[in-house]
Amino acid sequence: MQQVQAVVALAKGEPVTLTTINVPDPGPGEAVVKIQACGVCHTDLHYREGGINDDFPFLLGHEAAGVVESVGPDVTSVAPGDFVVLNWRAVCGECRACARGDLQYCFNTHNATQKMTLEDGTELSPALGIGAFAEKTLVAAGQCTKVDPSARPAAAGLLGCGVMAGIGAAINTGAVTRGRSVAVIGCGGVGVAAIAGSALAGASPIIAVDIDAKKLAKAKEMGATHTVDSSQVDPVEEIKRICAETYKGAEGADVVV
C-alpha cells in the first residue's frame, strides 16, 4: 500500500478536499497508474452534488492518462512503464455484446476489486470506477488502454471521456455514415468530438450550432461544413435550409446530436 494526495468529495454539495488516501498494491487483474493529466468533466460536479448516487466519499476525476506503475498477478494486457488512457468501461470480451463487436454495450464491465480509502480506512467510491484526481489510482487492468507514448497526456486523457462520448454518439448511437447529414447542437468538448466523428464517417453536411463564435470556429476546424449562431437565427429553419440546399427534398438533418 502507498499514500498519495487526491481530491475527494466528502459530502453532498460541500467543497472538495485535497487529502491523503491509501492506494492498495494491485491484486489479480488490477493496475496502479501514476496520473499525468486529468480533464475536468461536468460529471465530477454531478458526483459532488449527489446527482449520480449517494456513495460518498467520492474520489473524483476520470478523464485521464498516465503511466502504469505496477500490475497484479496474471495481468498481461499492460506492463509497468506503459503510457495509457484510462477508460471507465473495462470490457469483458466474452458477453453477447462483445461477441458481436458492440464493445460499447458490454454487459459485464468491471472495475478494481480492492478499494482505495481515506487514511482512517473509510472506503472511497472512485468516479466512474477510476478516481484520477490523484497522484496515483488503482483500476482494473482492462481499464488501461495503451496509446502512443509521444502523445501529450493532457490531450490523450480526453479520449477517456469527452472524445469517445462525442464520437460514439455520432458513429455508434447515431449510426452516421457517408452522405448522411448531421447537425450538432452545442459545440463544447463532446459536441466538437461528435463533429469530428461525423467527419471521420464521411457525413455531409455537418452543421454546428452554438451561440459562441469561438466554439463555432473550433467546430469548423474539427470538420463542420456549416455553422449556425442560434442566438441570431432560428436554428431549426437554418438546418432545414442548409440540408435542402445539399439534398433535394431534404426536410432536415438525418442525424441530430
Buried (B, 14 or more C-beta within 10 A) or exposed (E): EEEBEBBBBBEEEEEBEEBEBBBBEBBEBBBBBBBBBBBEBEBBEEBBEBEBEEEBBBBBBBBBBBBBBBBBEEBEBBEEEBBBBBBBBBBBEEBEBBEEEEBBBBEEBBBBBBBBBBEEEBEBBBBBBBBBBBBBBBBBBBBBBEBEEEBEBEEBBBBBBBBBBBBBBBBBEBEBEEEBBBBBBBBBBBBBBBBBBBBEBEBBBBBBBBBBEEBBBBBBEBBBBBBBBBEEEEBBEBBBBBBEEBBEEBEBBBBBB
